Protein backbone atom coordinates (compact mmCIF):
# COMPACT_ATOMS: atom_id res chain seq x y z
CA UNK A 1 0.00 0.00 0.00
CA UNK A 2 1.33 3.44 -0.95
CA UNK A 3 2.06 5.79 1.94
CA UNK A 4 0.27 9.15 1.92
CA UNK A 5 3.03 11.63 2.61
CA UNK A 6 2.19 14.74 4.63
CA UNK A 7 4.37 17.77 3.84
CA UNK A 8 4.67 20.13 6.82
CA UNK A 9 6.61 23.40 6.73
CA UNK A 10 7.83 24.87 10.02
CA UNK A 11 8.20 28.64 9.79
CA UNK A 12 8.20 31.89 11.74
CA UNK A 13 8.38 35.55 11.01
CA UNK A 14 11.11 36.31 13.50
CA UNK A 15 14.46 34.56 13.71
CA UNK A 16 15.60 32.99 16.95
CA UNK A 17 12.23 31.67 18.15
CA UNK A 18 13.33 28.02 18.03
CA UNK A 19 12.06 27.00 14.60
CA UNK A 20 15.02 24.76 13.71
CA UNK A 21 15.02 23.22 17.18
CA UNK A 22 11.30 22.57 16.75
CA UNK A 23 11.90 20.88 13.38
CA UNK A 24 14.61 18.63 14.79
CA UNK A 25 12.72 17.65 17.92
CA UNK A 26 9.41 17.14 16.13
CA UNK A 27 11.03 14.95 13.49
CA UNK A 28 12.68 12.84 16.20
CA UNK A 29 9.38 12.53 18.08
CA UNK A 30 7.59 11.34 14.94
CA UNK A 31 10.39 8.86 14.23
CA UNK A 32 10.17 7.54 17.78
CA UNK A 33 6.45 6.99 17.17
CA UNK A 34 7.38 4.68 14.31
CA UNK A 35 6.94 7.03 11.36
CA UNK A 36 9.33 7.38 8.43
CA UNK A 37 10.50 11.00 8.33
CA UNK A 38 12.68 13.19 6.16
CA UNK A 39 13.63 16.76 7.03
CA UNK A 40 14.65 19.33 4.44
CA UNK A 41 16.79 22.25 5.60
CA UNK A 42 15.62 25.14 3.40
CA UNK A 43 17.78 27.73 5.18
CA UNK A 44 20.40 27.86 2.43
CA UNK A 45 23.58 29.64 3.50
CA UNK A 46 22.86 29.28 7.23
CA UNK A 47 22.29 25.57 7.74
CA UNK A 48 21.91 24.40 11.33
CA UNK A 49 19.41 21.55 11.23
CA UNK A 50 22.21 19.03 10.66
CA UNK A 51 23.84 20.18 13.92
CA UNK A 52 20.61 19.93 15.93
CA UNK A 53 20.12 16.40 14.60
CA UNK A 54 23.74 15.33 15.11
CA UNK A 55 24.28 14.59 11.41
CA UNK A 56 26.77 17.31 10.38
CA UNK A 57 29.74 14.94 9.99
CA UNK A 58 27.93 12.78 7.45
CA UNK A 59 27.05 15.39 4.82
CA UNK A 60 28.28 14.60 1.34
CA UNK A 61 25.70 16.33 -0.85
CA UNK A 62 23.21 19.09 -0.12
CA UNK A 63 19.99 20.42 -1.63
CA UNK A 64 21.83 22.72 -4.07
CA UNK A 65 23.86 19.75 -5.34
CA UNK A 66 20.52 18.08 -6.14
CA UNK A 67 19.09 21.15 -7.89
CA UNK A 68 22.25 21.67 -9.97
CA UNK A 69 22.50 18.01 -10.99
CA UNK A 70 25.59 16.93 -9.05
CA UNK A 71 23.59 14.44 -6.99
CA UNK A 72 20.33 12.58 -7.03
CA UNK A 73 17.82 13.08 -4.23
CA UNK A 74 18.65 9.63 -2.81
CA UNK A 75 22.35 10.50 -2.72
CA UNK A 76 21.68 13.63 -0.65
CA UNK A 77 19.62 11.75 1.96
CA UNK A 78 21.43 11.24 5.26
CA UNK A 79 20.15 8.55 7.61
CA UNK A 80 20.21 9.15 11.37
CA UNK A 81 22.46 6.69 13.19
CA UNK A 82 20.20 6.19 16.22
CA UNK A 83 16.83 6.50 14.44
CA UNK A 84 17.06 4.63 11.12
CA UNK A 85 13.63 5.87 9.98
CA UNK A 86 14.77 9.52 10.19
CA UNK A 87 16.54 11.22 7.27
CA UNK A 88 17.82 14.68 6.36
CA UNK A 89 18.52 16.63 3.19
CA UNK A 90 20.88 19.41 4.34
CA UNK A 91 21.08 22.97 3.10
CA UNK A 92 24.16 24.36 1.34
CA UNK A 93 26.46 26.57 3.39
CA UNK A 94 28.24 28.38 0.59
CA UNK A 95 25.27 29.52 -1.50
CA UNK A 96 22.33 31.86 -0.95
CA UNK A 97 18.59 31.25 -1.02
CA UNK A 98 18.31 32.20 -4.71
CA UNK A 99 20.09 28.94 -5.59
CA UNK A 100 16.76 27.09 -5.23
CA UNK A 101 13.37 28.10 -6.64
CA UNK A 102 9.89 27.19 -5.36
CA UNK A 103 9.31 24.95 -8.40
CA UNK A 104 12.57 23.10 -7.76
CA UNK A 105 11.57 22.56 -4.13
CA UNK A 106 8.25 21.13 -5.31
CA UNK A 107 10.13 18.74 -7.61
CA UNK A 108 12.41 17.56 -4.79
CA UNK A 109 9.40 16.90 -2.56
CA UNK A 110 7.69 15.03 -5.39
CA UNK A 111 10.71 12.72 -5.68
CA UNK A 112 10.85 12.19 -1.92
CA UNK A 113 7.20 11.14 -1.91
CA UNK A 114 8.19 8.16 -4.06
CA UNK A 115 10.26 6.91 -1.10
CA UNK A 116 7.03 6.56 0.91
CA UNK A 117 7.88 8.83 3.82
CA UNK A 118 5.05 9.45 6.25
CA UNK A 119 6.12 13.06 6.77
CA UNK A 120 8.36 15.54 5.01
CA UNK A 121 9.26 18.37 7.41
CA UNK A 122 10.68 21.54 5.85
CA UNK A 123 12.67 23.91 8.05
CA UNK A 124 12.02 27.39 6.66
CA UNK A 125 14.41 30.31 7.11
CA UNK A 126 13.16 33.35 8.98
CA UNK A 127 11.69 36.25 7.04
CA UNK A 128 9.37 36.47 4.07
CA UNK A 129 11.75 36.39 1.10
CA UNK A 130 12.82 33.63 -1.32
CA UNK A 131 13.71 31.04 1.32
CA UNK A 132 10.27 31.33 2.90
CA UNK A 133 8.61 31.01 -0.51
CA UNK A 134 10.68 27.90 -1.27
CA UNK A 135 9.73 26.27 2.02
CA UNK A 136 6.02 26.95 1.74
CA UNK A 137 5.61 26.04 -1.96
CA UNK A 138 5.17 22.24 -1.50
CA UNK A 139 3.47 22.34 1.92
CA UNK A 140 0.22 20.62 2.83
CA UNK A 141 0.24 22.40 6.20
CA UNK A 142 2.29 25.10 7.91
CA UNK A 143 3.26 25.13 11.57
CA UNK A 144 4.04 28.66 12.77
CA UNK A 145 6.45 28.90 15.68
CA UNK A 146 6.41 31.94 17.93
CA UNK A 147 7.55 32.93 21.38
CA UNK A 148 5.08 34.63 23.75
CA UNK A 149 6.83 37.96 23.18
CA UNK A 150 5.57 41.15 21.54
CA UNK A 151 7.98 41.22 18.59
CA UNK A 152 7.69 37.49 17.84
CA UNK A 153 3.88 37.53 17.91
CA UNK A 154 3.71 40.58 15.68
CA UNK A 155 6.01 38.92 13.12
CA UNK A 156 3.97 35.70 13.32
CA UNK A 157 0.86 37.76 12.55
CA UNK A 158 2.58 39.06 9.41
CA UNK A 159 3.38 35.50 8.27
CA UNK A 160 -0.20 34.40 8.90
CA UNK A 161 -1.46 37.25 6.73
CA UNK A 162 0.83 36.23 3.87
CA UNK A 163 -0.23 32.60 4.11
CA UNK A 164 -3.92 33.48 4.24
CA UNK A 165 -3.47 35.31 0.94
CA UNK A 166 -1.76 32.24 -0.57
CA UNK A 167 -4.71 30.18 -1.81
CA UNK A 168 -4.44 27.00 -3.88
CA UNK A 169 -7.41 25.84 -5.88
CA UNK A 170 -9.45 28.42 -3.95
CA UNK A 171 -8.43 26.79 -0.65
CA UNK A 172 -6.34 28.34 2.10
CA UNK A 173 -3.22 26.54 3.27
CA UNK A 174 -3.92 24.99 6.70
CA UNK A 175 -1.97 26.57 9.56
CA UNK A 176 -1.45 25.68 13.20
CA UNK A 177 0.48 27.38 15.95
CA UNK A 178 3.34 26.27 18.22
CA UNK A 179 4.10 28.56 21.16
CA UNK A 180 7.69 27.95 22.18
CA UNK A 181 9.74 28.83 25.28
CA UNK A 182 6.83 29.53 27.60
CA UNK A 183 7.92 30.47 31.14
CA UNK A 184 5.03 29.70 33.51
CA UNK A 185 6.38 31.83 36.37
CA UNK A 186 6.56 34.91 34.14
CA UNK A 187 3.06 34.20 32.82
CA UNK A 188 1.69 33.99 36.36
CA UNK A 189 3.36 37.30 37.27
CA UNK A 190 1.86 38.98 34.20
CA UNK A 191 5.29 39.50 32.63
CA UNK A 192 4.77 37.18 29.65
CA UNK A 193 1.84 36.48 27.36
CA UNK A 194 -0.06 33.31 28.13
CA UNK A 195 -0.86 30.73 25.48
CA UNK A 196 -4.50 31.90 25.51
CA UNK A 197 -3.35 35.48 24.91
CA UNK A 198 -1.26 34.48 21.88
CA UNK A 199 -4.04 32.35 20.39
CA UNK A 200 -6.56 35.17 20.89
CA UNK A 201 -4.29 37.61 19.04
CA UNK A 202 -3.24 35.36 16.15
CA UNK A 203 -6.58 33.55 15.81
CA UNK A 204 -5.28 30.24 14.46
CA UNK A 205 -5.52 26.74 15.90
CA UNK A 206 -2.99 25.73 18.53
CA UNK A 207 -1.09 22.47 18.09
CA UNK A 208 1.55 22.80 20.80
CA UNK A 209 2.88 24.65 23.83
CA UNK A 210 6.55 24.06 24.62
CA UNK A 211 7.99 25.16 27.97
CA UNK A 212 11.32 26.97 28.22
CA UNK A 213 13.71 24.12 29.00
CA UNK A 214 17.52 24.25 29.13
CA UNK A 215 17.63 20.56 28.18
CA UNK A 216 16.69 21.60 24.63
CA UNK A 217 19.92 23.58 24.35
CA UNK A 218 21.95 20.74 25.82
CA UNK A 219 20.31 18.19 23.51
CA UNK A 220 20.87 20.46 20.49
CA UNK A 221 24.56 20.80 21.33
CA UNK A 222 24.82 17.01 21.60
CA UNK A 223 22.72 16.40 18.48
CA UNK A 224 20.45 14.03 20.43
CA UNK A 225 16.88 15.02 21.46
CA UNK A 226 15.86 14.36 25.06
CA UNK A 227 12.38 12.79 24.98
CA UNK A 228 12.21 12.62 28.79
CA UNK A 229 12.51 16.39 29.30
CA UNK A 230 9.47 18.65 29.63
CA UNK A 231 10.14 20.11 26.19
CA UNK A 232 10.69 16.62 24.78
CA UNK A 233 7.29 15.53 26.09
CA UNK A 234 5.72 18.65 24.57
CA UNK A 235 7.20 17.86 21.16
CA UNK A 236 5.98 14.28 21.44
CA UNK A 237 2.49 15.61 22.16
CA UNK A 238 2.70 17.81 19.04
CA UNK A 239 3.75 14.77 17.02
CA UNK A 240 0.75 12.82 18.31
CA UNK A 241 -1.58 15.69 17.40
CA UNK A 242 -0.10 15.73 13.88
CA UNK A 243 -1.07 12.07 13.71
CA UNK A 244 -4.66 12.96 14.60
CA UNK A 245 -4.69 12.06 18.30
CA UNK A 246 -6.49 14.18 20.87
CA UNK A 247 -3.86 15.05 23.46
CA UNK A 248 -4.40 17.49 26.36
CA UNK A 249 -2.17 20.56 26.43
CA UNK A 250 0.37 21.07 29.19
CA UNK A 251 -0.88 23.39 31.92
CA UNK A 252 1.46 26.35 31.31
CA UNK A 253 -1.20 29.01 31.05
CA UNK A 254 -2.26 32.14 32.89
CA UNK A 255 -3.41 35.66 32.08
CA UNK A 256 -0.96 38.54 32.13
CA UNK A 257 -1.31 42.31 32.14
CA UNK A 258 1.18 42.48 29.26
CA UNK A 259 -1.76 41.53 27.00
CA UNK A 260 -2.94 45.14 26.95
CA UNK A 261 0.35 46.27 25.43
CA UNK A 262 0.31 43.79 22.57
CA UNK A 263 -3.39 44.33 21.81
CA UNK A 264 -2.61 47.99 21.17
CA UNK A 265 0.05 46.97 18.66
CA UNK A 266 -2.56 45.09 16.64
CA UNK A 267 -5.10 47.87 16.67
CA UNK A 268 -7.24 46.54 19.50
CA UNK A 269 -8.94 48.64 22.14
ABEGO torsion letter per residue (X at the ends): XBBBBBBBBBBBABBGAGAAAAAAAAAAAAAAAGBBBBBBBABBGABAAAAAAGAAAABABBAAAAAAGABBAAAABBBBAABAABBBBBBBAABBAAABBAAAAAAAAAAAAAAGBABBBBBBBBEABAAAAAAAAABABBBBBBBBBAAAAAAAAAAAAAAAABBBGGBBBBBBBBBBGBBAAAAAAGABBBAAAAAAAAGBBBABBBBBBAAAAAAAAAGBBBAABAAAAAAAAAAAAAAGBBBBBBBABEBBAAAAAAAAAAGBX
